[in-house]
Amino acid sequence: QVQLVESGGGLMQPGGSLRLSCGASGNMGSRYTVGWYRQAPGKQRELVAYIISSGERSYADPVKGRFTIGRDNVNNTVWLQMNSLKPEDTAIYYCNAGGIGYDVWGQGTQVTVSA
C-alpha cells in the first residue's frame, strides 16, 4: 500500500524560497504520476505541478518559472522547489500519487508567505 508524507512547509517572506518533499512508502510501480496540489482558504484545491514516471513534468500557469518539481528515485521522494514566493502562494500543499490500483494523498503541509 502506497503512503505519502509531506514535509518542508512553513512561513516565508515574499520573494523567498521553500522546498517541499513528498516521501512515498510502498511499491509505486513502474508507471505513476505524482502531483503537488494546493488549497487556499475558501478556494478549491488546484493542481500546482506534476511529474510522470517517464520524467515528463507540467506546471500550472501561476507557478511557471518559479516552481520546479523533481524526484529522487533512490529515496522515493518527489520534491517541489518554490522560488520567488508570493503571498498568493499561501495554501496547504498536498502530494498525490496515482498508479495502477492506487490513488493516495498525503496529509498536507502549510505554506504561508507573508511579510
Buried (B, 14 or more C-beta within 10 A) or exposed (E): EBBBBBBBBEEBEEEEEBBBBBBBEEEBEEEBBBBBBBBBEEEEBEBBBBBEBEEEEBBBEEBEEBBBBBBEEEEBBBBBBBBEBEEEBBBBBBBBBBBEEBEBBBEBBEBBBEE
